[in-house]
Structure formats: C-alpha cells, structure tokens
Amino acid sequence: MASLKSVGAVTVELSFPELELVRRALRLVESFGTVDDEDPARDLLADLEEVR
C-alpha cells in the first residue's frame, strides 16, 4: 500500500490520454474491495474530474 510521508502540492504535466489512464486506474481502486487508499483515490479522482 502507498503511504503518505508528507502533504503538499505537486504539479505534474500529463497529456490528455495519460490523464485518462490515471482516471481509469483510480476508478479501479473501488473494484478491489476495502483498501487503505480508497478515500484518497476517490478524492484525487474528484479533483481530476474537474480537469476537462
């Protein structure tokens, strides 16, 4: 499992196809049952959904 060591802002440049892959991967987190990363994944996905 991923573990956050610190909290901060990160800027990452992605192409739209790469962004879509990240979104698809985050949606898969819910398919694996209860995991520690489920809430952070859902939050990040919500933030990414605002980028169109």
C-alpha positions in Angstrom: 0.0 0.0 0.0 1.0 3.5 -0.6 1.9 5.6 2.4 2.0 9.4 2.5 5.1 10.7 4.1 4.2 14.4 3.7 1.5 16.6 2.3 2.0 19.2 -0.3 1.2 20.4 -3.8 2.6 18.7 -6.8 2.5 19.8 -10.4 2.6 17.1 -13.0 2.2 17.6 -16.7 0.2 14.9 -18.5 -1.2 14.6 -21.9 -4.9 14.0 -22.1 -4.5 10.3 -22.9 -2.2 10.0 -19.9 -4.7 11.8 -17.7 -7.4 9.4 -18.8 -5.2 6.5 -17.9 -4.8 7.9 -14.4 -8.5 8.4 -14.0 -9.2 4.8 -15.1 -6.6 3.5 -12.7 -8.2 5.5 -9.8 -11.6 4.1 -10.7 -10.2 0.6 -10.4 -9.3 1.1 -6.8 -13.0 0.7 -5.8 -13.1 -2.7 -7.6 -10.6 -4.2 -5.2 -12.8 -4.1 -2.1 -11.8 -2.1 1.0 -8.3 -0.7 0.7 -6.5 2.0 2.7 -6.1 4.1 -0.5 -9.8 4.1 -1.4 -10.7 7.5 0.1 -7.6 9.3 -1.2 -8.1 7.8 -4.6 -11.7 8.9 -4.6 -10.7 12.5 -3.6 -8.0 12.7 -6.3 -10.4 11.3 -8.9 -12.9 14.0 -7.9 -10.2 16.7 -8.4 -9.2 15.3 -11.7 -12.7 15.1 -13.0 -12.8 18.9 -12.8 -10.0 19.0 -15.5 -11.5 18.7 -18.9 
